[in-house]
Amino acid sequence: MAKQTINQGTAPTGAGGDTFRSGSVKLQANDDEIYTALGANASGVLPSALPIAKGGTGATTAATARTNLGLGTAATQNKSRAYLGAGTAAPISASSYTQSSEDGQYVVNFNGGSEPT
């Protein structure tokens, strides 16, 4: 169904517009369509967790949402050091960024080395 818009008539009296009842019918039809699209049951109760297929995470907690979305442990990392390939952790700081490209991207040089070729 397409969205049903209420005809408010001509200002300031609303002459020629929908009656209160017909406007209410349109509002109810719009609400019913939205609730159905979000997975409401026959009683109009929405699920406690919006399913992934309906644009949600299918979860009621952040941990379950990460699992359902397949984010893994990287989604919860809060580290000041990064392991990029082999070697030891390099502190991430403003001094790690040695160059910026025209689009504002930074090139990170490790262990005093130069940009890879």
C-alpha positions as CSV (number, residue, x, y, z in Angstrom):
1,M,0.0,0.0,0.0
2,A,1.2,3.5,-0.7
3,K,1.3,6.0,2.1
4,Q,-2.2,7.5,2.7
5,T,-2.0,11.3,3.2
6,I,-4.8,13.2,5.0
7,N,-6.4,16.0,3.0
8,Q,-6.4,18.9,5.4
9,G,-8.6,21.0,3.2
10,T,-8.4,24.7,2.8
11,A,-7.0,26.9,5.6
12,P,-8.1,28.1,8.0
13,T,-11.3,26.0,8.3
14,G,-10.2,22.8,6.6
15,A,-13.1,23.0,4.1
16,G,-13.1,20.2,1.5
17,G,-10.7,18.1,3.5
18,D,-11.0,14.6,5.0
19,T,-13.4,14.2,7.9
20,F,-11.9,13.3,11.3
21,R,-13.0,9.7,10.8
22,S,-11.6,9.3,7.3
23,G,-8.3,10.9,8.4
24,S,-8.2,8.5,11.4
25,V,-8.7,5.5,9.0
26,K,-5.8,6.6,6.9
27,L,-3.6,7.0,10.0
28,Q,-4.5,3.6,11.2
29,A,-3.8,2.0,7.8
30,N,-0.4,3.7,7.7
31,D,0.5,2.5,11.3
32,D,-0.7,-1.1,10.5
33,E,1.6,-1.2,7.5
34,I,4.6,0.0,9.4
35,Y,4.0,-2.4,12.3
36,T,3.6,-5.3,9.8
37,A,6.8,-4.4,8.0
38,L,8.7,-4.3,11.4
39,G,7.5,-7.8,12.3
40,A,4.6,-7.1,14.7
41,N,2.4,-10.1,15.6
42,A,-1.4,-10.3,15.0
43,S,-1.9,-8.3,18.3
44,G,0.3,-5.5,17.0
45,V,3.1,-6.2,19.4
46,L,6.6,-5.5,18.0
47,P,9.4,-8.0,18.6
48,S,11.7,-7.1,21.5
49,A,14.6,-7.4,19.0
50,L,14.1,-6.3,15.4
51,P,15.2,-9.1,13.2
52,I,18.2,-8.7,10.9
53,A,16.0,-9.2,7.9
54,K,13.9,-6.2,9.0
55,G,17.0,-3.9,9.4
56,G,17.8,-4.7,13.0
57,T,20.4,-6.8,14.8
58,G,18.1,-9.5,16.2
59,A,19.4,-8.9,19.6
60,T,18.6,-7.1,22.9
61,T,22.2,-6.7,24.0
62,A,25.3,-5.2,22.4
63,A,27.2,-8.5,22.7
64,T,24.5,-10.6,21.0
65,A,24.1,-7.9,18.3
66,R,27.9,-8.2,17.5
67,T,27.6,-12.0,17.4
68,N,24.5,-11.9,15.1
69,L,26.1,-9.4,12.8
70,G,29.4,-11.4,12.7
71,L,31.5,-8.6,13.9
72,G,33.8,-10.7,16.0
73,T,36.2,-9.4,18.7
74,A,37.6,-6.6,16.6
75,A,34.4,-4.7,17.2
76,T,35.3,-4.3,20.9
77,Q,38.9,-3.4,20.7
78,N,40.1,-0.3,22.5
79,K,43.8,-0.3,22.1
80,S,46.5,2.3,21.9
81,R,48.8,0.0,20.0
82,A,48.2,-1.7,16.7
83,Y,49.7,-4.9,15.3
84,L,50.0,-4.6,11.6
85,G,51.6,-7.6,10.1
86,A,54.8,-9.1,11.7
87,G,56.8,-7.4,14.4
88,T,56.1,-5.7,17.6
89,A,53.3,-3.3,18.5
90,A,53.8,0.3,17.4
91,P,52.4,3.1,19.5
92,I,49.8,5.1,17.6
93,S,50.3,8.8,18.0
94,A,50.4,12.0,16.1
95,S,54.2,11.4,15.5
96,S,53.3,8.1,13.7
97,Y,51.7,10.0,10.9
98,T,54.4,11.4,8.7
99,Q,52.7,12.3,5.5
100,S,49.2,13.1,4.3
101,S,47.9,12.7,0.8
102,E,45.8,15.2,-1.1
103,D,42.6,13.6,0.2
104,G,43.7,13.8,3.8
105,Q,44.7,10.2,4.2
106,Y,47.7,9.5,6.3
107,V,50.7,7.3,5.5
108,V,52.1,5.5,8.6
109,N,55.8,4.8,8.7
110,F,57.0,2.2,11.3
111,N,60.4,1.8,12.9
112,G,61.7,4.9,11.2
113,G,61.3,3.3,7.8
114,S,60.0,4.9,4.7
115,E,56.8,4.3,2.8
116,P,56.6,0.9,1.2
117,T,57.1,0.8,-2.5
